[in-house]
Amino acid sequence: MSSSQDVDWVAVERRARLWGWGTVLLWTGWLAAIVVLTGSWALWTGRAAWVAVAAFSAIPLIGQALVQTVPAWRRSQARTARATAAVHRHVDPGSGLRSRADALARQLARNAWAPWLFLALPVLFLLDGRWERPVLAVPAAVAVVAGLLAHILWSRRNQRDARRWLTDPLGPVREPSST
């Protein structure tokens, strides 16, 4: 365990901003891989599927742009990044962020089951794949499966770090939360 003074909080905030943009790109790539693999996405097929991917990618893109440009949202994102880093690194984020770190850890621990629901998705996508076009289908299938597995591993790391935080929260003793 390192101390809060050992953490470069400016770098933490910068990485969180970059990760936000990276998440938008990963989300868009994952949706595109589904369309390449299956020829559809949700209820849409063909060109409509690509329009849907663009629309569903525009939502987080606009959100990320707003988080980066609206000062209040940028400050909130910075506080969340610090609380998240504190939970993952198991360092005290300071008095102003302890409650946020506690709430984040409770949420991550509580929602740990959700990624396991995604285990069926690759099977469904693979069964629906357009295997008559293996040059496109195989790389798309690898991207879809890899994306889901990466999400599950990321979620497991979040759960592990959250449970460690909840077991041994840093800073002064706090009253247990009713949530």
C-alpha positions in Angstrom: 0.0 0.0 0.0 1.4 3.4 -1.0 0.4 6.6 0.6 -1.7 9.3 -0.9 1.3 11.5 -1.3 2.9 8.9 -3.6 0.1 9.2 -6.1 0.4 11.7 -8.9 -3.2 12.9 -8.9 -2.8 15.0 -12.0 -1.6 12.0 -13.9 -4.6 10.0 -12.5 -7.0 12.7 -13.9 -5.2 12.8 -17.2 -5.3 9.0 -17.6 -9.0 9.1 -16.7 -9.7 11.6 -19.5 -7.7 9.5 -22.0 -9.5 6.3 -20.8 -12.8 8.1 -21.4 -11.9 8.7 -25.0 -10.5 5.2 -25.3 -13.7 3.7 -24.0 -15.7 5.5 -26.7 -13.4 4.1 -29.3 -13.5 0.6 -27.8 -17.3 0.7 -27.6 -17.6 1.8 -31.3 -15.1 -0.9 -32.4 -17.0 -3.5 -30.5 -20.3 -2.5 -32.0 -18.8 -2.4 -35.5 -17.3 -5.9 -35.0 -20.7 -7.2 -34.2 -22.1 -5.7 -37.4 -19.2 -7.1 -39.5 -19.7 -10.6 -37.8 -23.5 -10.8 -38.0 -24.6 -8.2 -40.6 -26.9 -6.7 -38.0 -27.1 -5.0 -34.6 -30.1 -5.2 -32.3 -33.1 -4.8 -34.6 -31.2 -3.3 -37.6 -29.6 -5.0 -40.5 -27.3 -3.8 -43.3 -27.0 0.0 -43.7 -29.4 0.6 -40.9 -27.2 -1.3 -38.5 -24.3 0.9 -39.4 -26.4 4.0 -38.8 -27.4 2.6 -35.4 -23.8 1.9 -34.5 -23.0 5.5 -35.5 -25.9 6.8 -33.4 -25.2 4.7 -30.4 -21.5 5.7 -30.6 -22.4 9.4 -30.9 -24.1 9.3 -27.5 -21.0 8.5 -25.4 -18.9 10.6 -27.8 -21.0 13.7 -27.0 -21.1 12.8 -23.4 -17.3 12.5 -23.2 -16.9 15.8 -25.1 -19.2 17.5 -22.6 -17.3 16.0 -19.6 -14.1 17.5 -21.1 -15.5 21.0 -21.9 -18.1 21.8 -19.1 -16.0 22.8 -16.1 -18.4 21.4 -13.5 -18.6 18.0 -15.2 -14.8 18.0 -15.7 -14.3 18.6 -11.9 -16.8 15.9 -11.1 -14.9 13.5 -13.5 -11.6 14.4 -11.8 -13.0 13.7 -8.3 -14.4 10.4 -9.6 -11.0 9.5 -11.1 -9.3 10.2 -7.8 -11.8 8.2 -5.9 -11.5 5.3 -8.4 -7.7 5.4 -8.2 -7.8 5.4 -4.4 -10.0 2.3 -4.4 -7.8 0.5 -6.9 -4.5 1.5 -5.3 -5.8 1.3 -1.8 -4.7 4.8 -0.8 -6.6 7.4 1.2 -8.0 10.0 -1.3 -8.4 12.6 1.4 -11.3 13.7 3.5 -13.2 15.2 0.6 -13.3 12.0 -1.4 -13.5 9.2 1.2 -17.3 9.0 1.0 -17.1 9.0 -2.8 -14.6 6.2 -2.7 -16.8 4.3 -0.2 -19.8 4.7 -2.5 -17.9 3.6 -5.5 -16.5 0.6 -3.8 -20.0 -0.4 -2.6 -21.4 0.0 -6.2 -18.5 -2.0 -7.8 -18.9 -4.8 -5.2 -22.7 -4.9 -5.6 -22.7 -5.0 -9.4 -20.0 -7.7 -9.7 -22.5 -10.2 -11.0 -23.5 -8.2 -14.0 -20.5 -9.0 -16.4 -21.3 -12.7 -16.1 -24.5 -12.1 -17.9 -22.4 -11.3 -20.9 -21.0 -14.8 -21.2 -23.8 -15.9 -23.4 -23.4 -13.0 -25.8 -20.3 -14.3 -27.7 -22.1 -17.6 -28.2 -25.2 -15.9 -29.6 -23.1 -13.6 -31.9 -20.9 -16.6 -33.1 -24.0 -18.6 -33.9 -25.4 -15.7 -35.9 -22.1 -15.0 -37.6 -21.8 -14.8 -41.4 -19.3 -17.6 -41.7 -19.6 -17.7 -45.5 -17.3 -14.6 -45.3 -14.5 -15.9 -43.1 -12.0 -13.2 -44.0 -14.3 -10.7 -42.2 -16.1 -13.0 -39.8 -13.0 -14.5 -38.0 -11.4 -11.2 -37.1 -14.7 -9.7 -36.1 -15.5 -12.8 -33.9 -12.1 -12.5 -32.2 -12.8 -8.8 -31.5 -16.2 -9.5 -30.1 -15.1 -12.3 -27.8 -11.9 -10.5 -26.8 -13.9 -7.4 -25.9 -16.3 -9.3 -23.7 -13.6 -11.2 -22.0 -11.6 -8.0 -21.4 -14.8 -6.5 -19.9 -15.2 -9.4 -17.6 -11.6 -9.3 -16.4 -11.8 -5.6 -15.9 -15.0 -6.1 -13.8 -13.4 -8.8 -11.7 -10.5 -6.5 -11.0 -13.0 -3.8 -9.9 -14.8 -6.3 -7.7 -11.5 -7.4 -6.0 -10.3 -3.9 -5.4 -13.8 -2.8 -4.1 -14.0 -5.7 -1.7 -10.5 -4.9 -0.4 -11.5 -1.2 0.1 -14.7 -2.2 1.9 -12.8 -4.6 4.1 -10.2 -2.1 5.0 -11.3 1.5 4.2 -8.6 4.0 4.7 -8.9 7.2 6.8 -10.9 7.7 10.0 -13.5 5.2 11.0 -16.8 5.9 9.3 -20.4 4.9 10.1 -21.5 1.9 8.1 -23.7 2.9 5.2 -27.3 1.7 5.0 -27.1 1.2 1.2 
